[in-house]
Amino acid sequence: MINNFFFILFFGIFVNHAQPIPFDSTEPSAPFQEGEWFQLRIHYGFLNASYATLSLERDTLKGTPVFHAKAFGETTGIASWFFKVEDYYESYFDQTTILPYKFIRDINEGGYTKNVEIDFNHELQKAKVNNKKKKVTEEFEIEPNVQDLISCFYYLRNFYPKEKIKVNESFDINMFFDQENYVFKLKYLGKEVINSKFGAVNCLKFRPIVQSGRVFKEQESVTLWVSDDENKLPIRLQADILVGSIKADIENFKNLKYPFKINVN
């Protein structure tokens, strides 16, 4: 469950409504490249509970060149004795628009399993959801420019409206997950220096607006810090939940497109 919390926290599913701030309509040079890989260490209270990794490669899907992102999370150490988790997520998305073509979720969380594949047709605004465990395929309406749980992260890195947003303003994007359409809302809180294992990192600070009551103590229980450089790399995520707190810190990375900047002042 800890890994599932992390992926949902970090990559999307914060359901609310905000005044949309236009994303950059131009096609900037992407802040990521083939071969990018990074790992985050996730703490649950005093436990070093798990690790999550995200990798990116170029691929081809039905003859179309795409980026293929793979996310993996697993519990480790003492946490795995109580609750064994192995979660796999994959997204195939357009190399320019970052719109997803295919999403895969294959999870095993303490014996609870789910294996779902989603194929997106953005022209028809349809998503075909194949529940491989239940052997059921259904089709759903989707919103324009919808993102999946993983492509959302790359879309935000690529099209984040840095010059158009002010402190305490929010922006949102459309998402589709678990057979439903959502609105992902993110509030910009300004800049902050975070002490990581690599040194002090200048960061942009965000607060996803979450649903309180089921998992989180209040709507603004989650904070995300992203490097304030060309990479827009996740540095830290912290969440206060009803049964404690979760913290994720950057642990390792390689093949970043741009130099990773450390604050030496």
N, C-alpha and C positions, 0 to 999 in steps of 0.2 A: 504493500500500500504506500510506503514511503516513496518509492520510485514513481508510482503512478501519480501521487501528489506532485512530485517534482515536475514531471513532464506536463501535467495540466497547468501547474503554476507558471512554468517557465515559457512554454510554447503557446499558451492560449487559454481559451475557455474562461473568460471573465465576462459574465453576461450582464450587460447594462446598456444604456443608451447615452450618447454624448453628442455634443455639437461637433460634427466632423470638420477637421482641418484638412484641406486638400493636401494629398501627398504630391511630391514632385512629379510632374507629368513627363518630365524629360527622362531619358534613359541613361542614368549616370554609370560611370565605371563601377562595376560591382565591387563591394568591399571584401569579397571572398573569391576563392579560386579552387580549381581542382586540386585535391590532395589535402585540403584544410582538415585538421583534426584537433579536437580539444576534449579535455576531460574535466569534470567537476566532481569534487568530493562532497558528499551530502552528510550532514550531521543531524541527528535527531536527539535533542537534548545533549547529554554527554557522550552519546554513542557515535562512533564513526560508522554510520549505518549503511552507506552504499556509495557507488560510483555511477556516473552517467557520462557517456561519451557521444559525440556527434561528429560524423565524418561526411565528406563531400567528394563526389567524383563525377566526371562526365560519362554519359551513357546514351543509349538510343532506345526509344520506346515507340514501337510501331513505325519505325523509319524516321522519327523525329528526334533530333539532338536535344538532350535534356540534361539537367543536373539531377543527380541521384543522391539524396541525403539519407544517411542511416543513423538512427539513434538507438542506443542500447543502455539499459540500466539493470543493475543487479544488487541485491543486498550482500553484505560481506560481514565477516567476523561474527560477533555475538548476535547481531541482528538477524543473520541468516539462520541461526539455530531456531529462532522463534517464528520467523516469517520469511520463507524462501521466495525470492522474486527474480524473474527473468523477463524483462520487457523488451520487445523489439518494435521499432517504428521505422517506416520508410516512406519517403516522398519522392516522386518523380515530377519535376516542375520545369517550366519553360526557362531557357537560359536568359531571355531578355525581359519578359513580363513578370516572371516568377509565379505565374499562375500554375497551380498543380494539375497534373493529368491523372496521377494515380497515387493513392495513399494506402499503406499497409499497417495494420496494428495486430501484432501477435504477442499476447501477454500470458504469463503464468504467475499468479500472485497467491501464494499459499494454497495452491490447488484450484483457484478460480482461473479459468482460462477463457480467452477470447481470441478469435482469429477472423479478422474482417479485412476485406479489400474494397476500396472505393475508386471507381472510375468517374472522372469529371468530364462533362461535355459543356463547355462554357458557352458555345454558340446557342445550344438549346436550353441552357441553364438547368441542366439535369445532373444528378449524381446517382450512379448505379451502385448500390451497396450489396456486396456479396458476403453474407455471414457463412463462412466456410464450416464453422462448427455445427450450425443448425441446418446447413444446406438450404439456405433461403436467400433469394436475390430480390431486392426491392429497389424501386426508383423513386427519387425525391426531387422536388423543386429546390433550386439553389439561388442565392442572391448574386447579382453581378459582381465580378472580380473576387469571388469567394476564395478563401485560403483554407488549407488543412492545418492540422496541429503543428506540423514541422515546417511546411513552406512559409507559414506565417512569420517565423523567426527570420528567415532570409529576406522576406518581403520588407519587414520592418527595418532591417539593416540597410537594405538597398534604397528604399524610398522614404525613409524617415524625414519629415519636413523640418529640418534643423533650423532653417532661416525663417520659418513661418510660425513657429510656436513659441509662446512665452511661458515663463514660470507659472505653474498652477493651471495652465490650460490643458485640455484633454483632446485626444484624437481617437478615432475608432476605425476598425476595418471589419468586414464580414468574414465569418468563419463557418465551416460545416464540420460537425463532429458527432459521432454516435447518432446518426440519422436525423440530426436537427441543425437548423441555422441559428447562429449566435452573432452577437455583436461584441467584439473585443475592444474594451476601452482602456486607455492608458493615459495617466496624468504625468506631465513632466514637472519635476520638482527642482530642477536646477543642477548645479555641478557640485561634486564632492570628491575629495581624495580618499581612496580606500587603500589600506595597507594589506597587500597580498603577499603570498610566499615569494613573489618575485621582486617585491618592493612596493613603493607608493605609486598608485596609478590614478591619474586624473580620470574621473568618471562622470557620465551623465546619469542622473538619478530619476527613476520612474516609479510610479505607484499604480499597478493594475487595480482596478476597482472590482472587488469580488463580492459574491453573495455571502452575507453573514448568516450565522445560525447553524448551517449544516456541518461545516468544517472549520470556518474561520471565526475569530472572535468578533470582528467587525469588518465593515466594507473596505477599510483601508489598512488591512493587516499584512499586506505583502509589499515588499520593497525590492527593486531590481536596480543594480548598478552595471552600466555598460561602459567600456573604455571610450574615452573622449578622444578618439583618433580615427584614422581611416578604416580600421578593422571593425569597430563596433563590437568588440568581443565581450561576452558576459563575464563579469568579474565576481559578482556576488549576488545571491538572492537570499532573502530572509522572510520568513512567514511565521506569524503567531497563529497557531491553530488551537482548537478547543482542548486538546490534550498535550500541550507543550509547544515547542517551536521547531522549525526546520530551517537549516542554514546550508547553503551550497556555495562553495568557493572554487575558483579556477585552480586546478591542480597541475595540469600539463597542457601543452599545445605544440603544434608543429605545422609547418607549411602555410603560415599566415601570408596573405598577399602583401601586407605592408609591415614595416618594422613595428615591433611591440614597444611602446614608449613607457619608460619609467621616469617618474618625477624625481630628479636628483637635487632639487632645491631644498 
